Amino acid sequence: MARFETAPARPSVSRRGWLRRAALLIGLLGAGCGLVLAAIYWRQESLLFDPAPLPAEHVFSLPDVHEVRIEVDGASLSALHLKLPNPRGVVFFLHGNSGNLATWFTNAAFYRNANYDLFMIDYRGYGKSSGRIASQAQLRADVRQAWDWLAPQYAGKKRVIYGRSLGTALAAGLSADVPADLTVLVSPYCSMTDLMRANYPLLPTLLLRYPLPTCEYVARLHTPLLLVHGEADSVIPIAHSEKILALAPQAQLLRIPGAGHNDVHQFAAYIEALTRCLRAL
């Protein structure tokens, strides 16, 4: 008897409905994930930077401190400049991701005692600086523009580049490009990519528009480098400084027991080490 092929059984109406609902749900989830990833890519400035604006009429009332403006492409940066009568040099200070000059420019007495001028900028959108941060290249260009304005004023004197937290990658990148007598990185990270992998392992690192590769910049440094890190830092673990140290034979790492991320500067070991390094130049 001849055998005939038969058509496969058609799914029931209820099964076809379930398949359509499943496909719709998968599509919605995919679209939702896509929107989330797109938002992270295009709006990551709000995740990385936490600026605190100041009104244009705000006055910094600090003795021997002058407010200056640094003109950059499409914006104007607010800066404070502690100027002493006969300083040994200057510390070019790049602060962290939050606050402004009113909250960061609070240790002028330390630099007076060390006989160093202090210069600090607010990034775009911070304090009285105009504009907004739009790219890593723009951020680094702004830092370089501020340095180029300041550095010629200290020809023949010591020039120190200092970075704190977010500012450590900017400081290391600048030091890799310009001559400096000392680079100080306090609570540094090897790269923002490494931090992203540790804190958000499910997110693709290709989304990151601000990799800020401190380790890559440090590998190009051949001048003195001081690393300072709190052993209790839960925001940027001290393992990042250890990784940086392995790339720079000339570096020294000051470990501060009990210090976290935001209070390193309050420890006597930090003050003593920074004073010693500045006076040794």
Residue pairs with C-beta under 8 A, 6 or more apart in sequence:
11 19
37 203
37 204
37 207
40 47
40 203
40 207
41 207
41 209
44 207
44 208
44 209
44 210
45 132
45 133
45 134
48 97
48 166
48 192
48 210
49 97
49 123
49 125
49 133
49 166
50 97
50 98
50 99
51 98
51 100
51 122
51 123
51 125
51 126
51 127
52 98
52 99
52 100
52 102
52 103
52 126
52 127
53 100
53 125
53 126
53 127
53 128
54 78
54 100
54 101
54 102
54 127
54 128
55 128
56 128
58 102
58 127
58 128
60 67
60 80
60 101
60 102
60 105
62 80
62 82
62 105
62 108
64 82
64 83
64 84
64 108
64 112
65 80
65 81
65 82
65 83
65 105
65 108
66 80
66 81
66 83
67 78
67 79
67 80
67 81
68 79
68 80
68 81
69 76
69 77
69 78
69 79
70 76
70 77
70 79
70 121
70 142
70 145
70 146
70 149
71 77
71 145
72 124
72 131
72 141
72 142
72 145
72 146
73 138
73 141
74 131
75 124
75 129
75 130
75 131
75 142
76 129
76 130
76 131
77 121
77 122
77 123
77 124
77 129
77 142
77 145
77 146
78 101
78 121
78 122
78 126
78 127
78 128
78 129
79 101
79 119
79 120
79 121
79 122
79 146
80 101
80 105
80 118
80 119
80 120
81 117
81 118
81 119
81 150
82 108
82 111
82 112
82 117
82 118
82 119
83 117
84 112
84 115
84 116
84 117
86 115
87 115
87 116
87 117
87 157
88 114
88 115
88 116
88 157
88 158
88 278
88 281
89 116
89 117
89 154
89 157
89 158
89 159
89 160
89 181
89 278
89 281
90 116
90 117
90 118
90 119
90 150
90 153
90 154
90 157
90 158
90 159
90 160
91 111
91 116
91 117
91 118
91 119
91 160
91 162
91 184
91 278
92 119
92 146
92 147
92 150
92 151
92 159
92 160
92 161
92 162
92 174
93 104
93 118
93 119
93 120
93 162
93 164
93 167
94 120
94 121
94 143
94 161
94 162
94 163
94 164
94 167
94 168
94 170
94 171
94 174
95 104
95 120
95 122
95 164
95 165
95 166
95 167
96 104
96 164
96 165
96 166
96 167
97 165
97 166
99 126
100 122
100 126
100 127
100 128
101 120
101 122
101 126
101 127
101 128
102 127
104 120
105 118
105 120
107 118
107 265
108 118
110 271
110 274
110 275
111 117
111 118
113 275
114 274
114 275
114 278
114 279
116 158
116 160
116 278
117 154
119 146
119 150
121 129
121 142
121 143
121 146
122 128
122 129
123 129
123 133
123 139
123 142
124 130
124 131
124 132
124 133
124 134
124 138
124 139
124 142
125 131
125 132
125 133
133 139
135 209
136 209
136 210
136 211
136 212
139 170
139 210
140 170
140 173
140 174
143 170
143 173
143 174
144 174
144 177
144 178
147 161
147 174
147 178
151 159
151 178
158 181
158 182
158 278
158 281
159 179
159 180
159 181
160 180
160 181
160 182
160 183
160 184
160 278
160 281
161 171
161 174
161 175
161 178
161 180
161 182
161 183
161 184
162 171
162 183
162 184
162 186
163 169
163 170
163 171
163 172
163 183
163 184
163 185
163 186
163 188
164 186
164 187
165 186
165 187
165 188
165 189
165 235
165 236
165 261
166 212
168 185
168 186
168 187
168 188
168 189
168 214
169 188
169 189
169 191
169 192
169 212
169 213
169 214
169 217
170 212
171 183
171 184
171 185
172 183
172 185
172 188
172 214
172 217
172 218
172 221
173 214
173 217
174 180
175 183
175 217
175 221
175 223
176 217
176 218
176 220
176 221
179 223
180 223
181 223
181 224
181 281
182 223
182 224
182 225
182 226
182 277
182 278
182 281
183 221
183 223
183 224
183 225
183 226
184 225
184 226
184 228
184 274
184 277
185 214
185 218
185 225
185 226
185 227
185 228
185 241
185 244
186 227
186 228
186 229
186 264
186 265
186 270
187 228
187 229
187 230
187 233
187 235
187 236
187 261
187 264
188 214
188 227
188 229
188 236
188 240
188 241
188 244
189 195
189 212
189 214
189 236
189 240
190 213
190 214
190 215
190 240
190 243
190 244
191 211
191 212
191 213
191 214
191 215
191 216
192 208
192 210
192 211
192 212
192 213
193 205
193 208
193 211
193 213
194 240
195 236
196 203
196 205
196 208
197 205
205 211
214 240
214 244
215 243
215 244
215 247
218 225
218 244
218 247
218 248
218 251
219 247
219 248
221 248
221 250
222 250
223 250
224 250
224 251
224 277
225 248
225 250
225 251
225 252
226 251
226 252
226 254
226 273
226 274
226 277
227 241
227 244
227 245
227 251
227 252
227 253
227 254
228 241
228 253
228 254
228 256
228 264
228 270
228 273
228 274
229 236
229 238
229 240
229 241
229 253
229 254
229 255
229 256
229 259
229 264
230 238
230 256
230 258
230 259
230 260
230 261
230 263
230 264
230 267
231 238
231 255
231 256
231 257
231 258
231 259
232 257
232 258
232 259
232 260
233 259
233 260
233 261
233 264
234 260
234 261
235 260
235 261
236 261
238 255
241 253
242 253
244 251
245 251
245 253
254 269
254 270
254 273
256 264
256 267
256 269
256 270
258 267
259 266
259 267
259 270
264 270
265 271
